[in-house]
Each structure stands twice: as C-alpha cells, then as structure tokens.
Amino acid sequence: MNSMLRTTFMALIGMLLFSACNQSPKDPNLMTQIKLNENWTFKQSDKEDWMPATVPGTVHTDLLANGKIEDPFYRLNELDQQWIDKVDWEYKTIFIVDKSLLNKDRVILDFKGLDTYADVILNGVSILSSDNMFREWKVDVKEKLKAGENELHITFLSPIKEGLKKYDANGFVYPGAENDQAERGQVEGNKRVSIYTRKAGYHYGWDWGPRLVTSGVWKPVILKAWEEANIENLQIVQHEVSDDKVTFTAVFEIDAVKKTKATISIDNDGETLATSAVNLTPGVNKYSVDFEIANPQLWWTNGLGEAHLYNLSGVLDVKGRKVTEETRIGIRTLELVRDKDDEGTSFYFKLNGHPVFMKGANYIPNDMFLPRVTNENYRTVIETARNSNNNMLRVWGGGIYENDIFYDLCDENGILVWQDFMFACAMFPNNPEFLDNIRHEAIDNVKRLRNHPSIALWCGNNEILTAWNTWGWKGLAEQEGDDVPEKVWQAYVDIFHKTLPEVVDEYDPSRSYWGSSPSSGLGVQADLINGDEHYWGVWWGKEPFSTYATHLARFMSEYGFQSFPDISTVRQYAEPEDYDIYSEVMKSHQRSSIGNETIEYYMLKEYNHPKDFESFLYVNHVLQADGIKFGLEGHRRAMPFCMGSLYWQINDVWPVASWSSTDYYQKWKALQYYVKKGFSTVLVSPYEDDLKFKVGIVNDRLEPINADLRLSLIDFDGNVIWEEASLVEIPANSSDDYYEVNKWEFRYKYRRQINDAVFKTELVENGKVISNNYYYFLPFKDLRIKTPMVEHSIAKSNNGFDITLSTDKLAKNVYLQIGDEEGFFSDNYFDLLPNEKITINLKTGISEDKLNEVLTIRTLDDAF
C-alpha cells in the first residue's frame, strides 16, 4: 500500500472509530454510551471450538442456534440436555475503543444482568466476579482499557456445581424447594441446590415448567464514559395532590469526579419546571429540586379512566455540558388500606380516594430463555390483560424482576403491579454475604422501578410463611437437628422482616411492604378475614368448583385450574403417537404431580368422556373456564369484604398443560375469553346460594347506573318459558343482589324444563346490553342437548373478517378454529341461543378463500 492510500485508509479508520464512540472533544453531552452486543463467541470451557454467540442470550439458545442441541421443548428433548448446567462456559468479544473515549473522566462497564456465577476478565485482568442474576454490576475500567482492540472474556461457572458446594458446606438441609426438579436434572444425590443461588427459581423447574438451568449474558453490556459527573438515578417523590396542583421533589443521585458548580433541572415535555444551582462534591451524593405541576391529570387503572403519564427529564448541566435522565410518572394516590372492621382487617387498594376491586392474574416469565422474549411478546400479554378488563398483575416471586418495558406497558395501560421480591416456596440462608447480596439486589430493583405508577406493592415472598406453618416444614427442620428450626426461622426473619422492608422503607417509603403472600400481616399466618389468600382446595383438595365462590378472603391472590393448550400448540411439541394425556410426552409436558388425573377427575363430574384427544383438549378448555368463572364472579359479588381476585396464571414459559389462560404462543384459551366477560366493568351474575337462587350485579364504575334487568328461562329450542324485567338503580362502586327466589321452589316449578333450559340474564342501559350471563342448573352431561345446525356468513372487515353466526337450537360453547393459521377471534367458546345472531371479528391476514378452507365451527355436543 502506498503512503497516500495508507494515509487515506488510516483516516477512514479513525473516522469509523470516532463515529462508533459517538463523541468528539466538543461533544456537548457529558455521557457517551456504547452497547457491546456484537462479535461475541462462546465455548464449553473444557473444549477448544469457539462458536458464534448472541448477547443478550443464554448458553442453551446459543447451542440451539449452532445446531448443537435440538429444541428443548420438543417431545422429551429436555431430558437429554441436563448436562449443560453442569459444565462451565466461556464468552468473549473484541471491541474497539477510541483514544478520545479514554480521555473521559470516568469509563465503566455496566453489566445489566449476568446469569449467574461469572468471572469477568478485561484485557487479561480480572475485573468482576458476579453471583446474582438480579443485580446490575458496574466496574470502573478506565485504567484497564486501551486505545484500539480490547478483549472482554466471561467465564460462567456451573450454577449446579457452585450450588452443590454451598449445599454440602451448610451442615443441614433447608426445608422446601420441592419445585426444584433435582432428580430430573440428574443432580448428585438429588440435592435441591437452587436456594443458594440468586437466580430465577423457575429455571430449576416448577409445577408448570421444565428444568433448564441457564447461564449467559442475559441483559445488555454497556460501555459508559462521562466527563465531570453523571446522573446515577433520578427519583420523583410526590407530595400533596389537589385539583390545582401537585408538589414534588426530584432527587438526583449524582456521581461527581471532582468538586464543581452545576445546575439541576426538571423538564416536562421540554418545558422547564424548576432549576437549582448545586455544588457537586466528589463521589455519589444526592441533590434535590422541588417542583410542581399545575392542573394535574390523574393516573387511573384500566376501566376507571385514562392512565395519564407525564414525561419528565432530569438535566444535569456542568459548564454548559449536559447529561439527561428521562423518566415517566403518573400522578395518583394509592394506599393499601388495613382497617379494623366487623369482620377482621381490610385489605384493599384505594386509588385517588376510591376503593378499587383488583381484577387480574398472576404473571410468570414469558419464556424459559429470557433474552428471546421480544417487546412484541410483552405488548401482547399486557394488551391481553387490558382487553380482558384486568387492572392488576402479580409478578410472582419465582421468576424475575421484569424488564423495564413490562412496567412501561403497565403504566400506559393502567395495570397495577403487585411486585414480589424473588423468593418462592423455600427457606433461604442468612449468612452475612447472602444477606448483603439480597440487600443490593433489592436496592437495585426498588430504585429501578419506584418511579412507575404501576407499582402497587412490594411483597417479600411467595407462600414461604404458609409453608413453614402448615406444610410440615417445621417438622422437616426438626429432623435436621434440635437447633435447626430456630436457625431456619431466624433466616426468614432476617430476610423478610428486616432486610427487604428496610430497603423499601429507605428507598420507596410511599409504598406498602407485605411480608409474604398469602398472610395476614408480617409473620402472621394467612386466614380469611385479615389478609390475602391462596386457595387450592379446588385442584389439590378436589373440592367442587362451587367452593370458589364460598371460600372467600379479603383478597384472593391465587386460585386456579389447569388445561392443556389447544391442538395447534400441541402439534408444536408432540407427534400424533403422543396424543394421549398419559403418553410419556404428554406427561412430561405436565409438571403438576396430580395433573392429568385431576383434569380427568373434574371433567368426568361434568361431562362424559370425550370421543378423541382433540375433543378432550376442547372440553378441558371449557372445563377450566367454567370452573374459574365460579371464582372470579363469586369474588366480585363478595365486595367489599373481598377486594381482589388474581387467578393463577395468565401466561406460560413453554408449551405445557398448566393453569394458564393463554398458552406459550400467547393464544387465548377459553378461560381468557371468560375472564374478559367476568371482569367487565359491569357484571350481572346469576348464582345459587344455600337455599336461594339469586342474581347479583357488580358495578365498578365510579358513578351509579340506571338500567333494565331482564331475566328469562329459555328452552334449548329458543322458546321462552318465563321472563321478567325490572328497572334497577345500581350505586357506584357496589355489589348487591337484585333478584332472589327460593331455589327449590324454582327448581320444582320448572322441574320438567330444568334439563332443557338455560337461565338468561341481561342488563340493558340506554337500549344497549352492558352485561349478559347464562346459568345452567345441571352439569352438561345431564342436559338434554340436541345437535344444533350452526350457520355462518363471512364479510370482509378492516382487520380481517366478520363472521356472523346463528343456530336453530342451543349451540353450547361455540368454538371457532382456523387450523394452524394466524388469527384472533374477538370471542370464542360462547353459547349461542336460537333466534339470536352474533358477529365475531377475526383479525387475520389470510385470504377469504383460505378462511373458507380452514374455518371449523364446533359445539360441545359433538365432542362426545
């Protein structure tokens, strides 16, 4: 290469390096950030071959992408991949640093998430050993970087081998961790080692998930450099709220390199609200500025009003050079009300001065392999919650503190979040290092999430208090030694009565801390009159579905019933020879110890045995939905005694039989459609209660309703046997009964029609049906169901097609399918009566010819 070409080439390289760093000596910004997400390779530590890797990612997904393993979800492949978590893995990348970047005052590597035991080496020098996937790790690397090429090398130690070391060194076995599928994982001595590692518990297995214990760079790695100072955190503290204004304090946490003068300011969509001059001192310190917002628009939950958000920017200005931290807030007052009353102690959330019944679900991670959850996946699950009239999701303690986008979407859609800390179904150690690790984990996540208006509550753990008191864990501890129960309980106290509430009190004091779900107070065993409840008498206790509506607590935070996914999802992980719920593949994709037998037990109480496997799946969906319907309607009718209903669960981590209302591919089961209706803002609900047959109405609106209540008994041919209508005045935010008869007199009077008729209820406001519901007095197998002739027509719509249906006889649980094609039905699994028409929208991109080819319409009678 001649000198001119060489000079030109070097200049071009310099320009590229300059552009990559996105900075210049005259850059007006204090901060530069570069994501290190390219050029990664990985290998097994005791092997030589390096392979392409994806960061963020996991070892399992990188092995899958390189063709080294088969799909872990397919058939029984999971069993052949248990070796992965018992070896060490190495990742490395080369990245370029421009000399001008090194001239910055501070240069750090910010690891947003390392899963989990990781030794990090930069240019041959050890810079970090991590041991907690929930923490953010920041390392000053200014003196370890060099201009030009730099190598970042990370060794991930086997979480199983590291866990075994701690398990063996402990001296006794902590009770719990039954969901740790150590035997399936081929762990030495079937030792349940998960409690010793601050890592998502569900990776070790759960009763709805596989055992796939991951490692990897699961969140971004960012190279950050700045001059003078940087905003480490911006907290917005809300004070007084009135119609005229709201007062706030913005708390800037600033890392300054040296003593200097600066200004801090708060902007709202570009408008400066307040500015303050400050004197920065070296190190990390807090600086505050007070501000106010005039004529505030409040943040409301889904169904009550707009979830209004304000876009705020905290700006640090040092001698004309700036760094900005952006955040969003919602203006609202929210409190967990714990007042003594005639029944016990209340447990409800008051939003902007109004008690609000919480309607929603428990939420688990969206995948076993967290980095492959897309923003669209998050949008889909939150849109599902919103469209199903949810106003709360509980982020369960065996998963993760979710990614920022999850909370952003909850903010935007008016979904409150019951946020568990990541502890579930096990007792945990309390050595000083472990407690310190937990404390930093809690600080990281409380500070990250506290500005979100969606965060409603911090909860210490899932079910540990209940397990200690009622699941026999004390006895297990006693078997380990006379002094062990005291040690184990002291560890519980240290974590859940001291460490975690102290963090909440220091870093987010405006929100409530709840020690354990379920419980009746800090360290107080759950009962039905003082706190929240997890009810599993239906399912584990094989109690009838009707007890969902009678086993009532102040807040029902868990209850559920299982179903398999539909056939299009089953085809993704099984072959036709597996299509039996007792085949090895179907049993493997069922992690409840009593699962398939329990589904069948309940099914045969309501139905005859379905004629084939696909029909079994269909009936199972209806069974699950009908069962949970008892719960969500019964809980709402019981307000204000009961003020929350969160069923288990809205989503899945893999394709499986589980308690979910949408499957791994985010397809709605029958339950999700029932949830949408059962959680509607206004609900009319017929039910039997002791000696009475009643019709209740629930009104979640903050204003009263005047409406017509229309009741009728209709036979399956569409003939009206009896009908009655009345004008009802329904108070705001209320639940009450508006019709009541002696159920035995009613049954006797219509005894000849009772197995050939449905009780129909409608609530009509200004000529529009705002809620309707059906009640059958007998199980399906005892009804005189006739084969209906369902007719349909198809019309093109803006987003797909409108399908209009009618029938000559009762069509029970009409089920529309389009094979394996993509599409979403606005309603499904619904009952259609004669003399009625219903139009269902199908959102899809397929052609009308294709729709005519693949559309099938089933009714429940043809499943037997």
SVG drawing of the C-alpha trace seen along z (x, -y; Angstrom):
<svg xmlns="http://www.w3.org/2000/svg" viewBox="-94 -28 98 72">
<polyline fill="none" stroke="black" stroke-width="0.4" points="0.0,0.0 1.5,-3.4 1.7,-6.2 -1.3,-8.2 -3.5,-5.1 -2.3,-4.2 -3.0,-7.8 -6.4,-7.7 -7.1,-4.3 -6.0,-5.3 -8.1,-8.4 -11.1,-6.4 -10.5,-4.0 -10.2,-7.0 -13.4,-8.4 -15.1,-5.0 -13.7,-4.8 -14.8,-8.3 -18.3,-7.6 -18.6,-4.4 -17.8,-6.2 -20.5,-8.8 -18.5,-11.6 -16.0,-14.4 -13.8,-16.7 -16.5,-19.3 -19.4,-17.0 -22.0,-19.0 -23.1,-15.8 -21.3,-14.6 -22.2,-11.0 -21.2,-8.5 -22.7,-5.0 -21.7,-2.1 -23.6,1.2 -21.3,4.3 -23.7,6.6 -21.7,7.8 -18.8,10.1 -19.4,12.5 -18.3,16.1 -18.7,18.9 -17.5,22.4 -17.6,25.0 -14.7,24.4 -13.1,27.8 -13.4,27.7 -11.5,25.8 -14.1,24.8 -15.5,21.2 -18.9,20.7 -20.9,17.6 -23.0,16.3 -25.8,13.8 -25.7,11.2 -28.0,10.8 -28.6,14.6 -28.2,17.9 -26.0,20.9 -29.0,23.0 -30.2,20.7 -26.6,20.3 -26.2,24.1 -29.6,24.4 -28.6,21.7 -25.4,23.5 -27.2,26.9 -25.6,28.5 -28.8,29.3 -32.4,29.9 -35.4,27.8 -35.6,28.4 -39.4,28.0 -39.9,30.7 -41.1,34.1 -38.6,35.3 -35.5,33.4 -35.3,31.6 -34.1,34.8 -31.1,35.1 -29.9,31.5 -29.4,31.7 -25.6,31.8 -25.5,28.2 -25.8,26.7 -23.1,28.9 -20.2,27.6 -18.6,24.1 -19.0,21.9 -16.9,19.0 -17.9,16.0 -15.7,13.4 -15.8,10.4 -13.3,7.9 -14.4,4.2 -12.7,1.1 -12.1,-2.0 -11.1,-5.3 -8.4,-7.2 -10.7,-10.2 -13.0,-7.9 -10.2,-7.2 -9.8,-10.9 -13.1,-11.0 -13.0,-11.3 -14.8,-8.1 -15.2,-4.9 -17.2,-2.0 -18.6,1.3 -22.2,1.7 -23.4,5.3 -27.2,5.1 -27.5,8.8 -25.2,11.8 -26.6,15.2 -25.2,16.0 -21.8,17.1 -19.5,15.1 -15.8,14.3 -15.1,11.3 -11.7,10.5 -10.8,7.4 -7.6,7.5 -6.3,10.3 -7.2,8.6 -9.9,9.8 -12.5,7.0 -15.6,8.7 -17.0,11.9 -20.7,11.9 -23.1,14.2 -26.6,12.7 -28.6,12.6 -30.9,9.9 -28.2,7.3 -26.6,4.7 -22.8,4.8 -20.8,1.6 -17.0,1.7 -14.6,-1.2 -12.4,-0.2 -10.7,-3.4 -7.2,-2.2 -7.8,1.2 -8.9,0.2 -6.6,-0.7 -7.0,-2.5 -7.9,-0.1 -8.8,3.5 -9.9,4.7 -11.0,8.2 -13.8,8.9 -13.8,12.5 -16.5,14.0 -16.5,17.5 -19.8,18.7 -19.4,21.3 -21.9,24.1 -24.7,23.0 -25.2,26.6 -21.6,27.2 -21.5,23.9 -24.8,24.7 -23.5,28.1 -20.5,26.6 -22.8,24.4 -25.3,27.2 -22.6,29.5 -21.0,26.8 -24.2,25.8 -24.4,28.7 -28.2,29.2 -30.9,29.2 -33.2,26.2 -36.9,27.3 -38.8,26.6 -37.7,26.1 -40.0,29.0 -40.3,27.5 -36.5,27.9 -36.6,30.9 -33.2,32.1 -33.9,35.7 -34.9,34.8 -31.8,32.6 -29.6,35.6 -28.1,33.6 -25.8,35.5 -27.8,37.0 -31.0,35.3 -29.8,32.3 -32.0,29.2 -29.4,26.5 -31.5,23.7 -31.9,21.8 -28.2,21.0 -28.1,19.1 -29.7,15.8 -31.2,16.9 -34.7,17.3 -36.2,20.2 -38.3,21.5 -35.1,22.3 -34.7,25.3 -38.2,26.5 -41.7,25.7 -45.1,27.4 -45.7,25.8 -42.2,25.6 -39.2,27.6 -35.8,27.8 -33.5,25.8 -30.9,24.1 -29.5,21.3 -26.2,19.3 -25.2,16.3 -25.2,12.6 -28.9,12.2 -29.1,8.4 -27.1,5.8 -23.5,4.9 -22.8,1.1 -19.6,-0.8 -20.2,-4.2 -17.9,-7.2 -18.5,-10.7 -16.9,-14.0 -17.3,-15.8 -20.4,-14.0 -23.2,-11.6 -26.8,-11.1 -26.9,-7.7 -30.5,-7.7 -33.5,-10.1 -36.3,-9.7 -39.5,-11.6 -41.2,-11.9 -44.8,-13.0 -46.2,-15.1 -49.5,-16.9 -52.1,-16.4 -55.0,-18.8 -57.1,-19.7 -55.0,-22.8 -51.5,-21.4 -49.2,-18.6 -45.9,-19.2 -42.9,-17.0 -39.2,-16.7 -36.8,-15.4 -33.9,-13.6 -30.8,-13.4 -28.2,-10.8 -25.1,-12.2 -21.6,-10.6 -19.2,-13.5 -15.5,-13.2 -14.5,-16.5 -15.8,-19.5 -17.6,-21.8 -20.6,-24.0 -23.6,-22.7 -27.3,-23.2 -30.0,-20.5 -33.4,-21.0 -36.7,-19.1 -38.4,-19.4 -41.8,-18.2 -42.0,-17.5 -39.4,-20.2 -40.8,-22.8 -38.5,-23.5 -40.4,-23.3 -37.7,-24.0 -33.9,-24.7 -31.5,-24.7 -27.8,-25.6 -25.8,-22.9 -22.2,-22.4 -21.1,-18.9 -18.7,-17.1 -16.6,-14.0 -18.4,-10.7 -22.0,-9.7 -24.3,-12.2 -27.9,-13.3 -29.2,-16.7 -32.8,-17.8 -35.1,-20.3 -38.7,-21.0 -41.2,-21.5 -45.0,-21.4 -47.4,-20.5 -50.5,-22.7 -54.0,-21.3 -52.8,-17.7 -54.4,-14.9 -54.6,-11.8 -53.4,-8.3 -56.3,-5.7 -56.4,-2.0 -57.9,-0.2 -61.7,-0.7 -61.8,-3.8 -60.2,-6.4 -57.1,-7.4 -53.7,-6.2 -52.2,-9.6 -48.4,-9.9 -46.0,-12.8 -42.7,-12.6 -40.1,-14.2 -36.4,-14.8 -33.8,-15.4 -31.0,-17.5 -27.5,-18.0 -25.6,-20.9 -22.0,-21.4 -20.5,-24.4 -22.9,-24.1 -22.3,-20.4 -25.3,-18.2 -26.5,-14.8 -30.2,-13.9 -32.1,-11.1 -35.6,-10.6 -38.5,-9.1 -42.2,-8.9 -44.6,-9.3 -48.3,-9.0 -50.0,-11.3 -52.1,-9.2 -52.6,-8.5 -52.6,-4.8 -52.7,-3.1 -53.2,0.4 -55.9,0.0 -55.7,2.1 -58.5,1.0 -60.2,3.0 -63.9,3.7 -66.6,6.0 -65.1,8.9 -61.4,8.5 -58.9,6.3 -59.5,5.0 -57.1,5.5 -57.8,3.3 -56.3,0.6 -57.6,-2.9 -56.8,-4.8 -57.3,-8.5 -59.5,-8.3 -61.7,-5.4 -61.6,-1.7 -60.9,0.3 -61.5,4.1 -58.4,5.6 -59.2,7.8 -56.3,9.7 -53.9,12.6 -50.6,13.9 -47.8,13.4 -44.7,15.6 -41.8,15.0 -42.8,15.4 -40.1,18.0 -37.6,20.3 -34.9,18.4 -35.5,14.8 -33.5,12.9 -35.7,14.2 -38.8,12.6 -39.5,9.8 -41.1,6.4 -44.0,7.7 -44.4,10.6 -44.6,8.1 -47.1,5.9 -49.3,8.9 -49.5,10.1 -50.3,6.6 -52.8,5.9 -54.4,9.2 -54.7,8.1 -56.1,4.7 -58.6,6.1 -59.7,8.6 -60.5,5.8 -57.6,6.5 -56.4,3.8 -53.6,5.7 -51.0,8.3 -48.9,10.0 -45.3,10.6 -44.6,13.8 -41.6,14.4 -40.1,17.4 -39.3,15.6 -37.6,12.3 -37.9,8.6 -39.2,7.9 -37.6,5.8 -38.4,2.1 -40.8,2.5 -43.1,4.6 -43.6,1.8 -43.7,-0.8 -46.6,1.0 -48.4,1.5 -48.0,-2.2 -49.5,-3.0 -52.4,-0.6 -53.5,-1.3 -52.4,2.1 -51.2,2.1 -48.4,4.4 -48.2,6.5 -44.4,7.0 -42.9,9.9 -39.3,10.0 -37.7,13.1 -38.3,15.7 -40.7,18.5 -41.6,21.8 -38.4,22.4 -36.5,21.4 -33.3,19.5 -29.9,19.0 -28.9,15.9 -25.2,15.8 -23.8,12.2 -22.6,12.5 -26.0,13.8 -28.0,11.1 -25.7,8.4 -26.3,9.8 -30.0,9.8 -29.9,6.2 -28.1,5.0 -30.4,6.9 -33.4,5.3 -31.9,1.8 -31.1,2.2 -34.6,3.2 -36.5,0.9 -34.6,-2.1 -35.1,-1.0 -38.9,-0.6 -40.0,-3.1 -41.0,-5.9 -43.5,-3.6 -47.1,-4.5 -48.0,-0.8 -46.0,0.5 -48.7,1.0 -47.0,3.2 -43.7,4.8 -44.2,8.4 -41.4,10.3 -42.1,13.8 -44.5,16.4 -46.0,18.9 -43.0,19.4 -44.8,18.3 -47.7,20.6 -45.4,23.5 -43.4,23.1 -46.6,23.1 -48.8,25.6 -46.9,27.7 -44.8,29.5 -41.6,27.6 -41.0,27.1 -41.1,30.8 -38.5,31.3 -36.3,28.7 -36.6,30.6 -35.3,33.8 -32.1,31.9 -31.3,31.1 -32.9,29.5 -31.4,26.1 -32.2,26.1 -35.8,24.8 -34.6,21.7 -31.8,21.1 -34.2,21.5 -36.8,19.2 -34.2,16.6 -33.0,16.6 -36.6,16.0 -36.9,13.1 -33.5,11.6 -34.6,11.6 -38.3,10.8 -38.8,8.9 -35.6,6.9 -33.5,6.7 -36.3,6.3 -38.7,4.0 -35.7,1.8 -34.8,1.4 -38.4,0.5 -38.6,-1.9 -35.4,-3.7 -35.8,-3.7 -39.5,-3.7 -41.3,-4.6 -44.6,-5.7 -45.4,-2.1 -46.5,0.7 -44.5,3.8 -46.3,7.1 -44.1,9.8 -45.5,12.9 -48.3,13.9 -50.5,15.3 -50.5,13.8 -52.5,11.7 -49.6,9.4 -45.9,9.5 -45.2,13.1 -48.9,13.8 -50.3,16.9 -53.0,16.3 -56.7,16.5 -59.8,15.5 -60.6,12.3 -57.3,10.3 -55.2,10.6 -54.7,12.3 -55.3,16.0 -54.1,18.6 -56.9,21.1 -56.1,24.5 -58.9,26.6 -60.1,26.8 -57.4,28.7 -55.2,30.1 -58.2,30.7 -60.5,31.9 -63.2,29.7 -66.1,28.7 -65.9,25.7 -68.7,24.1 -66.4,23.6 -64.5,20.9 -67.5,18.7 -67.8,19.5 -64.2,19.8 -63.7,16.0 -60.9,13.9 -60.2,10.2 -58.1,10.6 -57.8,13.7 -54.3,13.6 -54.1,17.1 -56.5,19.8 -56.6,21.8 -57.4,24.9 -55.4,26.5 -55.9,27.1 -53.8,28.3 -53.1,25.9 -55.2,26.5 -54.2,28.9 -52.4,26.4 -49.9,25.8 -49.7,29.4 -48.6,30.1 -45.5,27.9 -44.1,30.3 -45.7,33.7 -46.3,36.2 -49.7,38.0 -48.5,41.1 -48.2,38.9 -51.8,37.8 -52.9,39.3 -52.8,37.5 -51.0,40.5 -48.3,40.8 -44.8,40.1 -44.6,36.9 -47.9,35.5 -47.0,36.5 -43.6,34.7 -45.4,31.6 -47.4,31.7 -45.5,30.9 -48.2,31.0 -47.8,34.2 -51.6,34.8 -52.2,33.0 -53.7,35.2 -55.6,37.4 -57.1,34.3 -58.2,32.8 -59.9,36.0 -61.4,36.3 -63.1,33.0 -64.1,33.5 -66.0,36.7 -68.0,34.9 -69.4,32.5 -69.1,34.4 -68.9,37.9 -65.5,38.9 -64.6,37.0 -64.5,39.1 -60.9,38.4 -57.8,36.5 -58.6,33.2 -62.1,33.2 -60.5,33.8 -58.5,30.6 -61.6,28.6 -63.6,29.9 -60.7,29.3 -60.6,25.6 -64.4,25.2 -63.9,27.1 -61.2,24.8 -63.1,21.7 -66.4,22.8 -64.5,23.6 -62.7,20.3 -65.9,18.5 -67.2,19.5 -64.2,17.9 -63.9,14.6 -67.7,13.9 -68.0,15.0 -65.1,12.9 -66.6,9.8 -70.0,10.4 -68.4,10.5 -67.1,7.0 -66.4,5.0 -65.4,7.9 -63.3,9.4 -61.5,6.8 -59.3,8.7 -59.3,11.7 -56.0,12.7 -56.2,16.1 -53.2,18.3 -51.9,17.6 -52.1,15.5 -49.1,16.9 -46.7,19.8 -42.9,20.3 -43.2,23.2 -45.9,25.2 -47.4,27.3 -50.5,28.3 -50.8,25.6 -53.1,23.2 -52.6,20.5 -55.3,18.6 -53.1,18.0 -50.5,20.6 -46.8,20.2 -47.6,18.9 -50.0,16.3 -53.1,17.9 -56.2,17.3 -57.8,20.4 -61.5,20.4 -60.5,19.1 -59.2,15.8 -62.5,15.1 -64.4,15.9 -62.0,13.6 -62.8,10.8 -66.5,11.1 -66.2,11.9 -64.0,8.9 -66.1,6.5 -66.7,3.1 -70.4,4.1 -71.3,7.7 -74.6,9.4 -74.1,12.8 -76.8,15.4 -75.9,18.0 -77.2,20.4 -76.5,19.6 -77.7,22.1 -81.5,22.1 -81.7,19.1 -81.3,18.6 -80.1,15.0 -78.9,12.5 -76.1,10.2 -74.9,7.1 -71.4,5.6 -70.7,2.0 -67.1,0.9 -67.9,-2.4 -67.5,-5.5 -71.0,-6.6 -74.4,-5.0 -76.3,-3.1 -80.0,-3.0 -80.7,0.0 -83.2,2.7 -82.6,6.1 -84.1,8.7 -84.4,12.3 -85.7,15.3 -85.8,19.1 -85.4,20.3 -85.5,23.8 -82.9,25.2 -85.3,24.6 -85.5,20.9 -88.9,20.9 -89.3,18.5 -90.7,20.4 -90.6,17.5 -89.4,13.9 -89.3,10.9 -87.9,7.4 -87.4,4.6 -85.7,1.2 -82.7,1.3 -80.7,-1.5 -77.2,-0.4 -74.9,-2.5 -71.4,-3.4 -68.6,-1.0 -71.0,1.6 -72.1,5.2 -75.5,6.4 -78.3,8.9 -81.2,7.7 -83.3,10.9 -83.9,13.7 -86.2,16.7 -86.3,20.0 -84.2,22.1 -86.0,25.4 -89.4,23.8 -88.0,22.5 -86.5,25.9 -89.7,27.7 -91.9,25.3 -89.8,25.8 -88.7,29.4 -89.7,30.6 -87.7,28.0 -84.7,27.8 -82.5,30.1 -83.7,28.5 -83.4,24.8 -81.0,22.0 -81.5,19.0 -80.5,15.9 -79.7,12.6 -79.2,9.2 -78.5,5.8 -79.6,3.1 -78.6,-0.6 -80.0,-3.1 -81.0,-0.3 -77.6,1.4 -76.7,4.7 -73.8,3.9 -73.7,7.4 -75.3,10.7 -74.8,14.1 -76.2,17.7 -76.9,20.2 -77.4,24.0 -79.0,25.8 -77.3,29.2 -74.0,30.5 -73.6,30.7 -73.8,34.5 -77.3,34.2 -78.7,31.7 -80.9,32.7 -78.6,31.2 -79.7,31.6 -77.4,31.3 -77.6,27.7 -77.3,26.5 -75.0,23.5 -75.0,21.3 -72.5,18.6 -71.7,15.9 -68.4,14.1 -67.9,10.4 -64.6,8.6 -63.6,6.2 -60.8,3.7 -58.6,6.1 -59.8,9.4 -63.3,10.8 -66.6,10.5 -68.3,13.9 -72.0,13.9 -73.5,17.0 -77.0,18.3 -78.4,21.6 -81.7,23.5 -81.0,25.0 -78.8,24.1 -75.2,24.2 -73.1,24.7 -69.6,23.3 -69.2,22.5 -65.5,22.9 -64.1,21.3 -60.7,22.5 -58.6,21.7 -56.2,24.6 -52.6,23.5 -53.2,20.1 -52.5,16.9 -55.6,15.1 -57.5,13.8 -61.3,14.2 -62.9,11.4 -65.0,14.0 -64.9,17.8 -66.3,20.7 -69.6,18.8 -73.1,20.0 -75.5,19.2 -79.3,19.3 -81.9,19.8 -83.4,16.6 -80.2,14.8 -77.3,13.7 -73.8,12.9 -71.0,11.4 -67.4,12.3 -64.4,10.4 -61.5,12.5 -58.3,10.5 -56.1,12.2 -54.1,11.7 -55.3,14.8 -57.5,14.6 -61.2,15.3 -60.6,18.4 -58.1,19.7 -60.6,18.8 -63.3,20.9 -60.8,23.7 -59.6,23.8 -62.5,22.4 -64.2,25.0 -67.1,24.4 -67.5,26.9 -70.1,27.1 -69.8,29.0 -72.3,31.7 -70.0,33.1 -67.1,33.7 -68.7,36.9"/>
</svg>
